[in-house]
Amino acid sequence: MGLVGFINGITLKNYNMTYNLLKGKKGIIFGALDEKSIAWKVAQHCVSEGAEIVLSNAPIALRMGEINKLADACKAPIFAADVTNSEDIDKLFIQTKEHFGGGVDFVLHSIGMSPNVRKSIHYTESNYDFMHKTMDISAMSLHRILQAAMKHDVINEWGSVVALTYIAAQRVFPDYNDMADAKALLEGITRSFGYHYGVKKRVRINTVSQSPTRTTAGSGVKGFDGFISYAEKMSPLGNATADQCADYVVSLFSDLTRMVTMQNLFHDGGFSFTGVTPEVIEQMEK
Ligand code: NAI
């Protein structure tokens, strides 16, 4: 039985089971915006499990200031980096290596943004400058991070990289818009880079395909409220929460999953393999 940590009013973990799974490990967490963010929960859970972390987000997101609370609670420095800018990422990795006096054992990519979604532009009328931005921020950023990590030799042997994705990469969810294409690319980069980083340094790279979750990015998708209840009804275990997602990610950062790489791993309460449920049929009969 572990401890629940309360620092600066923030609960490090929402229940009292910790296993020291990440004792002695160091990592970088990209994408904690506010306490609803999946990355925020992952940061908390990693620290509860014994890790030391560095937090990173875009300069504009840091200006919101929310992340300072998380940084205090996790005793983590914050290094700004816009993931579409290679120089920012280089700088972040240099700062991280200086901070830890060496490399890291895990990296979380929890980043997504689509200007087409933000501006409610229909998929068939996508603006291509916006689409470039969607791909750059939400997918190519993983390649950029991994390329820079290799260049600076920042990830230790048997290190683990996880990126967050969504099932719209495999099945059509019309309102997910160009984010669906970005997620397909993200999963492709995971496989391709996973091969090369595996051969080069035994670094593993996986995506976690999470249930719809109420966060800033999630709620930006049209019809999100209706959709989240539909997914709940279509999942035998119900929707997975951000906290549960963080638990799963911790397991992927731990030494217990060393031989898992290049995979897209569904963390969705069974949604991805369910055809229909009585609850949905009942709804249709009304
Ligand atoms: P969020 O809005 O809290 O996180 C998105 C993060 O991306 C923010 O911290 C934002 O500042 C960061 N970001 C955007 N542009 C950036 C840039 N240029 N450079 C650096 N960082 C940038 O939302 P959430 O839901 O926690 O999203 C995290 C990941 O989880 C995303 O990849 C999202 O697509 C994925 N996901 C979310 C689901 C949901 O329903 N919320 C479901 C499945 C996957």
Residues whose N, C-alpha, C, O or C-beta is under 5 A from the ligand:
A	BS01	NAI	G31 A32 L33 K36 S37 I38 A39 N57 A58 A61 A81 D82 V83 T84 S110 I111 G112 M113 I137 L164 T165 Y166 Q210 S211 P212 T213 T215 T216 A217 G218
